Amino acid sequence: MTISREELDAKLAQNKAEVGAVAAEMRREMSEWREQMRSDLRDVKDAIKSQQGSLDKHFGAQEIKLNAALQIQEHKFEKSLGDAKLDIIKWALGIPAIAFTIYKIYGAITGTPTP
């Protein structure tokens, strides 16, 4: 079986056309796929931005609550510290008063005059 040059050229042209058609279809499908991926990526980015905004809002509210709680605790601590300082001052001032009172009582019991 021999094939003529014209038949061979015709078969080659037919194969070339089929390969060209397949390549064109693949290019079209790849282009659609790339566009779909771009669209999906935009959707993912938008979803991330939305979640980030939501998280920022949530953490902002939590930060405000935490700061308020810390301020309350700081105020309580400062009040307790102030009360403790006052108690120490009262105690320190009370010792000479007690000593003077004991001195006066001792003077009264022994009959020694006290200033």
N, CA, C and O atoms as a MOPAC input file, in Angstrom:
PM7 MOZYME 1SCF
protein

 N      0.83800 1    -1.15100 1     0.00000 1
 C      0.00000 1     0.00000 1     0.00000 1
 C      0.90100 1     1.23700 1     0.00000 1
 O      1.69500 1     1.45100 1     0.91600 1
 N      0.76000 1     2.01000 1    -1.01300 1
 C      1.52200 1     3.23500 1    -1.13800 1
 C      0.56900 1     4.39600 1    -1.04500 1
 O     -0.58300 1     4.32600 1    -1.47300 1
 N      1.07300 1     5.45500 1    -0.48100 1
 C      0.26600 1     6.64500 1    -0.31200 1
 C      0.93300 1     7.75800 1    -1.09600 1
 O      2.15200 1     7.92300 1    -1.05500 1
 N      0.14900 1     8.48900 1    -1.78100 1
 C      0.71500 1     9.54500 1    -2.61300 1
 C      1.07300 1    10.76500 1    -1.76400 1
 O      0.61800 1    10.91700 1    -0.63000 1
 N      1.88200 1    11.60300 1    -2.33800 1
 C      2.33800 1    12.81700 1    -1.68100 1
 C      1.14700 1    13.71500 1    -1.32400 1
 O      1.11500 1    14.31000 1    -0.24700 1
 N      0.18000 1    13.80800 1    -2.22200 1
 C     -0.98600 1    14.65000 1    -1.99300 1
 C     -1.83200 1    14.10600 1    -0.83700 1
 O     -2.34100 1    14.87700 1    -0.02300 1
 N     -1.97900 1    12.78200 1    -0.76500 1
 C     -2.75900 1    12.17200 1     0.31100 1
 C     -2.05000 1    12.38400 1     1.65900 1
 O     -2.68400 1    12.67400 1     2.67400 1
 N     -0.72500 1    12.23000 1     1.63800 1
 C      0.06700 1    12.43300 1     2.84000 1
 C     -0.04000 1    13.88500 1     3.32200 1
 O     -0.19300 1    14.14200 1     4.51600 1
 N      0.04200 1    14.83200 1     2.37200 1
 C     -0.10400 1    16.24800 1     2.72000 1
 C     -1.50000 1    16.53300 1     3.26400 1
 O     -1.66800 1    17.31400 1     4.20000 1
 N     -2.52200 1    15.87400 1     2.65000 1
 C     -3.90000 1    16.07100 1     3.09800 1
 C     -4.06800 1    15.53800 1     4.52800 1
 O     -4.67200 1    16.19700 1     5.37500 1
 N     -3.52600 1    14.33300 1     4.79000 1
 C     -3.62100 1    13.74300 1     6.14000 1
 C     -2.87200 1    14.62400 1     7.15200 1
 O     -3.36300 1    14.87100 1     8.25300 1
 N     -1.68700 1    15.09100 1     6.76500 1
 C     -0.89700 1    15.95400 1     7.63200 1
 C     -1.64500 1    17.25800 1     7.92700 1
 O     -1.64800 1    17.71900 1     9.06900 1
 N     -2.26200 1    17.84300 1     6.93500 1
 C     -3.03000 1    19.07200 1     7.12000 1
 C     -4.22400 1    18.81600 1     8.02700 1
 O     -4.56200 1    19.64100 1     8.87500 1
 N     -4.86500 1    17.65300 1     7.83700 1
 C     -6.01500 1    17.30000 1     8.67800 1
 C     -5.56000 1    17.14700 1    10.13700 1
 O     -6.21400 1    17.65800 1    11.04600 1
 N     -4.43900 1    16.44400 1    10.36200 1
 C     -3.92100 1    16.25600 1    11.72600 1
 C     -3.51700 1    17.59800 1    12.34400 1
 O     -3.75700 1    17.85900 1    13.52300 1
 N     -2.89800 1    18.43500 1    11.51200 1
 C     -2.47500 1    19.74400 1    11.98500 1
 C     -3.69200 1    20.57700 1    12.39700 1
 O     -3.65800 1    21.28200 1    13.40600 1
 N     -4.74900 1    20.49100 1    11.61800 1
 C     -5.98200 1    21.22500 1    11.93100 1
 C     -6.59700 1    20.70600 1    13.22600 1
 O     -7.06400 1    21.49700 1    14.04700 1
 N     -6.60500 1    19.39000 1    13.42000 1
 C     -7.15200 1    18.81400 1    14.65100 1
 C     -6.33200 1    19.24000 1    15.86500 1
 O     -6.89300 1    19.59700 1    16.90100 1
 N     -4.99200 1    19.20100 1    15.73700 1
 C     -4.12900 1    19.62200 1    16.83200 1
 C     -4.34400 1    21.10200 1    17.11000 1
 O     -4.38900 1    21.51800 1    18.26800 1
 N     -4.47400 1    21.88900 1    16.06800 1
 C     -4.73400 1    23.31700 1    16.23200 1
 C     -6.05000 1    23.56000 1    16.94800 1
 O     -6.13900 1    24.42900 1    17.81600 1
 N     -7.08600 1    22.78500 1    16.58300 1
 C     -8.39500 1    22.92900 1    17.22500 1
 C     -8.32200 1    22.53700 1    18.70200 1
 O     -8.89200 1    23.20600 1    19.56400 1
 N     -7.60700 1    21.43600 1    18.97700 1
 C     -7.46300 1    20.99700 1    20.37200 1
 C     -6.68500 1    22.04500 1    21.16600 1
 O     -7.05400 1    22.36900 1    22.29600 1
 N     -5.61100 1    22.57500 1    20.58100 1
 C     -4.81100 1    23.60300 1    21.26400 1
 C     -5.65300 1    24.85500 1    21.51200 1
 O     -5.55400 1    25.45200 1    22.58400 1
 N     -6.45700 1    25.25600 1    20.57000 1
 C     -7.31100 1    26.44000 1    20.73500 1
 C     -8.33300 1    26.20300 1    21.84600 1
 O     -8.58400 1    27.08800 1    22.66400 1
 N     -8.91700 1    25.01300 1    21.87400 1
 C     -9.88700 1    24.67100 1    22.91700 1
 C     -9.21100 1    24.68000 1    24.29100 1
 O     -9.77900 1    25.16500 1    25.26900 1
 N     -7.97900 1    24.13200 1    24.35000 1
 C     -7.24200 1    24.12600 1    25.62200 1
 C     -6.92000 1    25.55800 1    26.07000 1
 O     -7.02400 1    25.86900 1    27.25600 1
 N     -6.53300 1    26.42500 1    25.13500 1
 C     -6.26300 1    27.81600 1    25.47700 1
 C     -7.52100 1    28.48900 1    26.03000 1
 O     -7.47500 1    29.21300 1    27.02500 1
 N     -8.64800 1    28.22900 1    25.35700 1
 C     -9.90800 1    28.81200 1    25.80700 1
 C    -10.25900 1    28.32100 1    27.20700 1
 O    -10.62900 1    29.11500 1    28.07200 1
 N    -10.14400 1    27.01200 1    27.43200 1
 C    -10.46500 1    26.45000 1    28.73900 1
 C     -9.51300 1    26.98100 1    29.81900 1
 O     -9.94300 1    27.27700 1    30.93400 1
 N     -8.23400 1    27.09900 1    29.49000 1
 C     -7.26700 1    27.63700 1    30.45100 1
 C     -7.58300 1    29.10200 1    30.77200 1
 O     -7.45400 1    29.52900 1    31.92000 1
 N     -7.99000 1    29.85800 1    29.77400 1
 C     -8.35200 1    31.25200 1    29.98600 1
 C     -9.56900 1    31.34800 1    30.91300 1
 O     -9.59900 1    32.17500 1    31.82400 1
 N    -10.56200 1    30.50200 1    30.67400 1
 C    -11.75400 1    30.48000 1    31.53800 1
 C    -11.36300 1    30.06000 1    32.95900 1
 O    -11.83600 1    30.62600 1    33.94400 1
 N    -10.48900 1    29.05600 1    33.03500 1
 C    -10.05300 1    28.56800 1    34.34500 1
 C     -9.29800 1    29.66400 1    35.10300 1
 O     -9.52600 1    29.85200 1    36.29800 1
 N     -8.40000 1    30.38900 1    34.42200 1
 C     -7.66800 1    31.48900 1    35.05800 1
 C     -8.63300 1    32.56600 1    35.54900 1
 O     -8.48500 1    33.08400 1    36.65600 1
 N     -9.61300 1    32.89600 1    34.72600 1
 C    -10.59100 1    33.90900 1    35.12400 1
 C    -11.39400 1    33.43600 1    36.33100 1
 O    -11.67400 1    34.22200 1    37.23700 1
 N    -11.76500 1    32.16100 1    36.35000 1
 C    -12.48700 1    31.60000 1    37.48900 1
 C    -11.61600 1    31.64300 1    38.75000 1
 O    -12.10500 1    31.97400 1    39.83000 1
 N    -10.33900 1    31.31100 1    38.61500 1
 C     -9.41700 1    31.35900 1    39.75200 1
 C     -9.25300 1    32.79200 1    40.25900 1
 O     -9.21100 1    33.01700 1    41.46800 1
 N     -9.16000 1    33.75800 1    39.35000 1
 C     -9.07900 1    35.16500 1    39.76400 1
 C    -10.32500 1    35.56400 1    40.54800 1
 O    -10.24400 1    36.22100 1    41.58600 1
 N    -11.47000 1    35.15500 1    40.03100 1
 C    -12.73800 1    35.48500 1    40.69300 1
 C    -12.79500 1    34.83200 1    42.08000 1
 O    -13.17700 1    35.46900 1    43.06100 1
 N    -12.41200 1    33.56200 1    42.14300 1
 C    -12.41800 1    32.85900 1    43.42900 1
 C    -11.43600 1    33.50800 1    44.40500 1
 O    -11.73900 1    33.65100 1    45.59000 1
 N    -10.27400 1    33.89500 1    43.91200 1
 C     -9.27600 1    34.53400 1    44.75600 1
 C     -9.79000 1    35.88100 1    45.27800 1
 O     -9.57100 1    36.22200 1    46.44000 1
 N    -10.47300 1    36.64400 1    44.41700 1
 C    -11.07900 1    37.90400 1    44.87500 1
 C    -12.11000 1    37.63000 1    45.97600 1
 O    -12.17600 1    38.35200 1    46.97000 1
 N    -12.91400 1    36.57300 1    45.78200 1
 C    -13.91400 1    36.23000 1    46.79600 1
 C    -13.25000 1    35.86000 1    48.11800 1
 O    -13.71100 1    36.26100 1    49.18700 1
 N    -12.16900 1    35.09500 1    48.03800 1
 C    -11.44800 1    34.69500 1    49.25200 1
 C    -10.85700 1    35.93100 1    49.93300 1
 O    -10.95400 1    36.07200 1    51.15200 1
 N    -10.24600 1    36.82600 1    49.15000 1
 C     -9.68400 1    38.05300 1    49.72200 1
 C    -10.77200 1    38.89000 1    50.38500 1
 O    -10.56700 1    39.42100 1    51.47600 1
 N    -11.92400 1    39.00900 1    49.73300 1
 C    -13.03700 1    39.77200 1    50.30700 1
 C    -13.51500 1    39.14500 1    51.61300 1
 O    -13.80400 1    39.84500 1    52.58400 1
 N    -13.59400 1    37.80100 1    51.62000 1
 C    -14.02700 1    37.10100 1    52.83400 1
 C    -13.01900 1    37.31400 1    53.96000 1
 O    -13.40500 1    37.50900 1    55.11200 1
 N    -11.73600 1    37.27600 1    53.63000 1
 C    -10.70100 1    37.50400 1    54.64500 1
 C    -10.79200 1    38.92200 1    55.18600 1
 O    -10.69300 1    39.13400 1    56.39400 1
 N    -10.98200 1    39.89800 1    54.29600 1
 C    -11.11000 1    41.28600 1    54.74900 1
 C    -12.32400 1    41.44300 1    55.66000 1
 O    -12.26700 1    42.14600 1    56.66900 1
 N    -13.41800 1    40.78500 1    55.29500 1
 C    -14.62400 1    40.86300 1    56.10400 1
 C    -14.38100 1    40.25800 1    57.48800 1
 O    -14.76200 1    40.83600 1    58.50600 1
 N    -13.74200 1    39.08900 1    57.51000 1
 C    -13.44000 1    38.43500 1    58.78500 1
 C    -12.47400 1    39.28300 1    59.60900 1
 O    -12.61300 1    39.39100 1    60.82800 1
 N    -11.49700 1    39.88100 1    58.93500 1
 C    -10.53300 1    40.72400 1    59.63200 1
 C    -11.24500 1    41.91700 1    60.26500 1
 O    -10.96300 1    42.28000 1    61.40700 1
 N    -12.16800 1    42.52200 1    59.52000 1
 C    -12.93300 1    43.63700 1    60.06900 1
 C    -13.74800 1    43.21000 1    61.27500 1
 O    -13.82400 1    43.92200 1    62.27600 1
 N    -14.35400 1    42.04200 1    61.16700 1
 C    -15.15300 1    41.52500 1    62.27000 1
 C    -14.27600 1    41.24900 1    63.49400 1
 O    -14.65200 1    41.57400 1    64.62000 1
 N    -13.10900 1    40.65100 1    63.26500 1
 C    -12.19700 1    40.36300 1    64.36800 1
 C    -11.66800 1    41.65700 1    64.98800 1
 O    -11.56100 1    41.76600 1    66.21000 1
 N    -11.34000 1    42.62900 1    64.14800 1
 C    -10.86000 1    43.91300 1    64.66600 1
 C    -11.91900 1    44.54900 1    65.56200 1
 O    -11.60300 1    45.07600 1    66.62900 1
 N    -13.17200 1    44.49600 1    65.12400 1
 C    -14.26800 1    45.06700 1    65.90200 1
 C    -14.41800 1    44.32200 1    67.23600 1
 O    -14.58400 1    44.93300 1    68.29100 1
 N    -14.35600 1    42.98800 1    67.16000 1
 C    -14.50700 1    42.15600 1    68.36100 1
 C    -13.36000 1    42.41100 1    69.33900 1
 O    -13.58700 1    42.61100 1    70.53300 1
 N    -12.12900 1    42.40400 1    68.82800 1
 C    -10.98700 1    42.61600 1    69.70500 1
 C    -10.95200 1    44.03900 1    70.24200 1
 O    -10.49800 1    44.26800 1    71.36300 1
 N    -11.42400 1    44.99000 1    69.45900 1
 C    -11.51200 1    46.36800 1    69.94200 1
 C    -12.45500 1    46.46100 1    71.13100 1
 O    -12.14800 1    47.11900 1    72.12500 1
 N    -13.59700 1    45.80600 1    71.02800 1
 C    -14.56600 1    45.80100 1    72.13400 1
 C    -13.97400 1    45.10000 1    73.35200 1
 O    -14.15600 1    45.55300 1    74.48300 1
 N    -13.26800 1    43.99700 1    73.12200 1
 C    -12.64900 1    43.27600 1    74.23600 1
 C    -11.56700 1    44.12200 1    74.90100 1
 O    -11.40700 1    44.09600 1    76.12100 1
 N    -10.83200 1    44.86400 1    74.09200 1
 C     -9.77700 1    45.72800 1    74.63000 1
 C    -10.37800 1    46.81900 1    75.51000 1
 O     -9.83900 1    47.14300 1    76.56800 1
 N    -11.49200 1    47.38000 1    75.06700 1
 C    -12.16800 1    48.41000 1    75.86200 1
 C    -12.63000 1    47.82800 1    77.19900 1
 O    -12.44800 1    48.44400 1    78.24900 1
 N    -13.22800 1    46.63700 1    77.15200 1
 C    -13.68100 1    45.99000 1    78.39100 1
 C    -12.50500 1    45.68700 1    79.30900 1
 O    -12.58300 1    45.89600 1    80.52000 1
 N    -11.41700 1    45.19400 1    78.72700 1
 C    -10.23800 1    44.86800 1    79.52600 1
 C     -9.64500 1    46.12100 1    80.16300 1
 O     -9.27400 1    46.11400 1    81.33700 1
 N     -9.55900 1    47.18600 1    79.38900 1
 C     -9.02600 1    48.43900 1    79.93700 1
 C     -9.90000 1    48.94900 1    81.07600 1
 O     -9.38900 1    49.42600 1    82.08900 1
 N    -11.21300 1    48.85000 1    80.91000 1
 C    -12.12400 1    49.29500 1    81.97300 1
 C    -11.93300 1    48.44300 1    83.23300 1
 O    -11.89300 1    48.96600 1    84.34700 1
 N    -11.81500 1    47.12700 1    83.04000 1
 C    -11.61100 1    46.23800 1    84.18800 1
 C    -10.28100 1    46.53300 1    84.87700 1
 O    -10.19300 1    46.52700 1    86.10500 1
 N     -9.26100 1    46.78800 1    84.08500 1
 C     -7.95000 1    47.11600 1    84.66800 1
 C     -8.00300 1    48.42600 1    85.44200 1
 O     -7.39400 1    48.54200 1    86.50500 1
 N     -8.72300 1    49.41000 1    84.91900 1
 C     -8.84200 1    50.69200 1    85.62200 1
 C     -9.57300 1    50.51700 1    86.95000 1
 O     -9.20400 1    51.12300 1    87.95600 1
 N    -10.59800 1    49.69700 1    86.94500 1
 C    -11.34100 1    49.43000 1    88.18800 1
 C    -10.42600 1    48.76600 1    89.20900 1
 O    -10.39500 1    49.15400 1    90.37700 1
 N     -9.66500 1    47.73700 1    88.74600 1
 C     -8.75700 1    47.04200 1    89.65300 1
 C     -7.65700 1    47.97300 1    90.16000 1
 O     -7.27400 1    47.90800 1    91.32800 1
 N     -7.15200 1    48.83400 1    89.28500 1
 C     -6.12500 1    49.79200 1    89.68300 1
 C     -6.67500 1    50.75000 1    90.74900 1
 O     -6.00000 1    51.05400 1    91.73300 1
 N     -7.91300 1    51.21800 1    90.53400 1
 C     -8.54200 1    52.12000 1    91.50900 1
 C     -8.72300 1    51.41100 1    92.85600 1
 O     -8.45200 1    51.99300 1    93.90600 1
 N     -9.17800 1    50.16200 1    92.82400 1
 C     -9.35800 1    49.40100 1    94.06700 1
 C     -8.01600 1    49.22000 1    94.78000 1
 O     -7.92100 1    49.36900 1    95.99900 1
 N     -6.98300 1    48.89600 1    94.00100 1
 C     -5.66300 1    48.69400 1    94.58600 1
 C     -5.14300 1    49.98500 1    95.22200 1
 O     -4.61500 1    49.96900 1    96.33400 1
 N     -5.29600 1    51.10600 1    94.50200 1
 C     -4.83700 1    52.39200 1    95.03300 1
 C     -5.59600 1    52.76200 1    96.30300 1
 O     -5.01300 1    53.31500 1    97.23500 1
 N     -6.89200 1    52.45900 1    96.34200 1
 C     -7.68900 1    52.74000 1    97.54400 1
 C     -7.21100 1    51.86100 1    98.69100 1
 O     -7.05200 1    52.33500 1    99.81600 1
 N     -6.98100 1    50.57800 1    98.40800 1
 C     -6.49000 1    49.67800 1    99.45800 1
 C     -5.12500 1    50.12400 1    99.95300 1
 O     -4.85800 1    50.09700 1   101.15500 1
 N     -4.26400 1    50.53100 1    99.03900 1
 C     -2.93900 1    51.00500 1    99.41100 1
 C     -3.04300 1    52.27200 1   100.25800 1
 O     -2.33600 1    52.42100 1   101.25400 1
 N     -3.91800 1    53.17000 1    99.86000 1
 C     -4.12200 1    54.39100 1   100.64400 1
 C     -4.64600 1    54.07200 1   102.03300 1
 O     -4.21300 1    54.67000 1   103.01800 1
 N     -5.59400 1    53.11600 1   102.11400 1
 C     -6.12700 1    52.72100 1   103.41600 1
 C     -5.03500 1    52.09600 1   104.28500 1
 O     -4.96300 1    52.34800 1   105.48800 1
 N     -4.18300 1    51.27500 1   103.65500 1
 C     -3.09300 1    50.64400 1   104.40400 1
 C     -2.11500 1    51.70500 1   104.91600 1
 O     -1.65100 1    51.62500 1   106.05400 1
 N     -1.80500 1    52.69000 1   104.08400 1
 C     -0.90900 1    53.77300 1   104.52400 1
 C     -1.52500 1    54.52100 1   105.70100 1
 O     -0.83500 1    54.84300 1   106.66900 1
 N     -2.81600 1    54.79300 1   105.61600 1
 C     -3.50600 1    55.50100 1   106.70000 1
 C     -3.47500 1    54.68200 1   107.98100 1
 O     -3.26000 1    55.22500 1   109.06400 1
 N     -3.69100 1    53.37500 1   107.85900 1
 C     -3.64300 1    52.50800 1   109.03700 1
 C     -2.25000 1    52.51800 1   109.66500 1
 O     -2.11800 1    52.53100 1   110.88900 1
 N     -1.21500 1    52.51200 1   108.83100 1
 C      0.15900 1    52.54800 1   109.33600 1
 C      0.41400 1    53.87000 1   110.05400 1
 O      1.01600 1    53.89100 1   111.12800 1
 N     -0.04600 1    54.97300 1   109.46100 1
 C      0.12800 1    56.28900 1   110.08700 1
 C     -0.61100 1    56.34400 1   111.42300 1
 O     -0.07600 1    56.83400 1   112.41700 1
 N     -1.84400 1    55.83800 1   111.43800 1
 C     -2.61600 1    55.82500 1   112.69100 1
 C     -1.89100 1    55.00500 1   113.75400 1
 O     -1.79300 1    55.40900 1   114.91300 1
 N     -1.38500 1    53.84600 1   113.33400 1
 C     -0.67800 1    52.97700 1   114.27100 1
 C      0.58300 1    53.66700 1   114.78600 1
 O      0.87600 1    53.63300 1   115.98100 1
 N      1.33700 1    54.30400 1   113.85400 1
 C      2.56900 1    54.98600 1   114.24600 1
 C      2.27800 1    56.15300 1   115.18700 1
 O      3.02200 1    56.38400 1   116.14000 1
 N      1.21200 1    56.87900 1   114.92500 1
 C      0.85200 1    57.99100 1   115.80000 1
 C      0.24100 1    57.50800 1   117.11500 1
 O      0.30500 1    58.20600 1   118.12600 1
 N     -0.33400 1    56.34900 1   117.09800 1
 C     -0.97300 1    55.80200 1   118.29600 1
 C      0.02600 1    55.34900 1   119.33700 1
 O     -0.28300 1    55.38100 1   120.52800 1
 N      1.22000 1    54.92500 1   118.93100 1
 C      2.22500 1    54.43300 1   119.88100 1
 C      2.64300 1    55.53900 1   120.86800 1
 O      2.65100 1    55.30800 1   122.07800 1
 N      2.99000 1    56.74000 1   120.36500 1
 C      3.33400 1    57.78900 1   121.35500 1
 C      2.16100 1    58.14800 1   122.26400 1
 O      2.35600 1    58.44900 1   123.44200 1
 N      0.95700 1    58.11800 1   121.72700 1
 C     -0.21700 1    58.45100 1   122.54900 1
 C     -0.39400 1    57.41200 1   123.64800 1
 O     -0.69300 1    57.75400 1   124.79200 1
 N     -0.21000 1    56.14600 1   123.29900 1
 C     -0.33500 1    55.07600 1   124.30500 1
 C      0.77600 1    55.21500 1   125.34300 1
 O      0.54200 1    55.09300 1   126.54500 1
 N      1.99500 1    55.47600 1   124.85000 1
 C      3.12200 1    55.61800 1   125.77700 1
 C      2.87000 1    56.78300 1   126.74400 1
 O      3.13500 1    56.66700 1   127.94100 1
 N      2.36300 1    57.89100 1   126.22900 1
 C      2.08600 1    59.05600 1   127.07100 1
 C      0.99600 1    58.71800 1   128.08900 1
 O      1.08100 1    59.10300 1   129.25500 1
 N     -0.02400 1    57.99800 1   127.63600 1
 C     -1.11200 1    57.61700 1   128.53900 1
 C     -0.59100 1    56.70700 1   129.63800 1
 O     -0.93500 1    56.87500 1   130.80800 1
 N      0.24500 1    55.73600 1   129.26000 1
 C      0.81500 1    54.82800 1   130.27300 1
 C      1.68900 1    55.63200 1   131.26100 1
 O      1.67600 1    55.37800 1   132.46500 1
 N      2.43000 1    56.58500 1   130.73400 1
 C      3.27300 1    57.44400 1   131.55800 1
 C      2.42400 1    58.22300 1   132.56500 1
 O      2.77100 1    58.33300 1   133.74200 1
 N      1.31700 1    58.75500 1   132.07900 1
 C      0.41200 1    59.52000 1   132.95700 1
 C     -0.19300 1    58.61100 1   134.02500 1
 O     -0.28700 1    58.99200 1   135.19200 1
 N     -0.60200 1    57.41300 1   133.62100 1
 C     -1.19500 1    56.46200 1   134.57600 1
 C     -0.14600 1    56.08100 1   135.61900 1
 O     -0.43500 1    56.02900 1   136.81500 1
 N      1.06400 1    55.81800 1   135.15500 1
 C      2.13700 1    55.45400 1   136.06100 1
 C      2.40600 1    56.58400 1   137.05900 1
 O      2.60600 1    56.34900 1   138.25100 1
 N      2.40600 1    57.80200 1   136.54500 1
 C      2.61000 1    58.96400 1   137.42500 1
 C      1.49300 1    59.09700 1   138.43000 1
 O      1.72900 1    59.45300 1   139.58400 1
 N      0.27500 1    58.81400 1   138.00200 1
 C     -0.85900 1    58.91700 1   138.91000 1
 C     -0.79400 1    57.82700 1   139.98200 1
 O     -1.13500 1    58.08300 1   141.13700 1
 N     -0.36800 1    56.63100 1   139.62400 1
 C     -0.31300 1    55.50300 1   140.56000 1
 C      0.84000 1    55.72600 1   141.56100 1
 O      0.68400 1    55.50900 1   142.76300 1
 N      1.96400 1    56.15100 1   141.05400 1
 C      3.13400 1    56.30600 1   141.93500 1
 C      3.14100 1    57.63700 1   142.67600 1
 O      3.89500 1    57.82200 1   143.63200 1
 N      2.32700 1    58.52800 1   142.24300 1
 C      2.25600 1    59.83100 1   142.89000 1
 C      3.31700 1    60.76200 1   142.38100 1
 O      3.52700 1    61.82300 1   142.96900 1
 N      3.99700 1    60.41200 1   141.31300 1
 C      5.01400 1    61.26900 1   140.72800 1
 C      4.33500 1    62.24900 1   139.80000 1
 O      3.53400 1    61.84200 1   138.95900 1
 N      4.63500 1    63.54100 1   139.93000 1
 C      3.97800 1    64.49800 1   139.04100 1
 C      4.47700 1    64.34600 1   137.60100 1
 O      5.66500 1    64.11700 1   137.37100 1
 N      3.60000 1    64.46900 1   136.67700 1
 C      3.96400 1    64.35800 1   135.24700 1
 C      3.60300 1    65.67300 1   134.57400 1
 O      2.61000 1    66.31200 1   134.92200 1
 N      4.43000 1    66.07000 1   133.59900 1
 C      4.11300 1    67.33100 1   132.92900 1
 C      2.90200 1    67.25900 1   132.03100 1
 O      2.53400 1    68.25700 1   131.41100 1

